[in-house]
Amino acid sequence: MKYQLSQHVRIRYDDSTEKYYLFCIDSGAHYRLNKMGYVICLMLEEGKSRGAITKRISETISTDDQSYPEDIDNFFNFLLDNKLIRI
């Protein structure tokens, strides 16, 4: 399934603090992201499918913890619940 960032969402990396952010320009809400969340948002901007995103994360993020698929699901649910992405 393909998702897109909503038109009112912006993502940014702050060089000075080395932190990742997601902003909703309609509501003024802002969220700090971890690297995985930022990579997911970048891939959504590129038009990648959820399956392609999960595959890429599994190939690029080194983790001994195999809970990343659940983390990805939770992040997508958060984005959907807050209307930050659309199908």
N, C-alpha and C positions, 0 to 999 in steps of 0.2 A: 504494500500500500504506500502511496506517495503522500507525503505531507509537505507543507510549505510554511515558512514563518509568516505570521500575519503581517499585513502591510504596515501596521503601527508598531512593529517590533524592530529594535536595532540591537546589534551586539557590538561590543567593543573590548579591546584589550588595552589596558592602561600600562604603558611602559614604565612609568615612574613607580608604580606599586606592584607591577607584575601580576595583576589580577584581571579576571575576565568578568564582564558584566553583560546583562541583558536588560534592556529598557523598553517599557511600554509607553510610547509617547502620548497615547490617549489618556491613560489613567495616571501617569506619572510614577507608576510602580517600577521598581528596579530590583534586580536580583544579582547576587554574586554567583558566578558559575565556577565549577572546577574545570580542569582541562578537558575532561571527557564531555561535559555539557557544552563547552565552547566548540569543540570539534563537531559534535552533533549539530549544533546550530549552523556552523559553517557549511556542513554538508547539506543541510536543509536548504540553505541559500543557493547551493549548487544544483538543487533539484534531485538529489539522490533519494532513492526509496529507503524505507525503514530497514529492509533486508540488506541492502548494500551498506547502509550505515553500520548495522550490527557486524557484518562481515569485516568491514574496514577497521572497526574498533578492535575486534578480536585479533586482527593481524598487526595492529600498530601500538596498542597500549599493552605494555608488559605488566602482567599481573599473575600472581600465583593463585589469587582468589578467583574462582570461577563464577562469582556472583555477578559479573558484569552484565550478563543478559537481563537479570532482574533489575539491576541499576538502570539499564537503558529503558526497560519497560516503565519503571517508576518515573523516570525523567519525562518520557513521552506523555504519561498520564498527567503529570504536573503541568506540562505545556498545554495539553488539551483542556484540562480543568480550568486553567487561567486564560484560555482563549488566546494563547500566544502562538499557536500553530493552527493550521486548517488543512483539511483533506482536499 
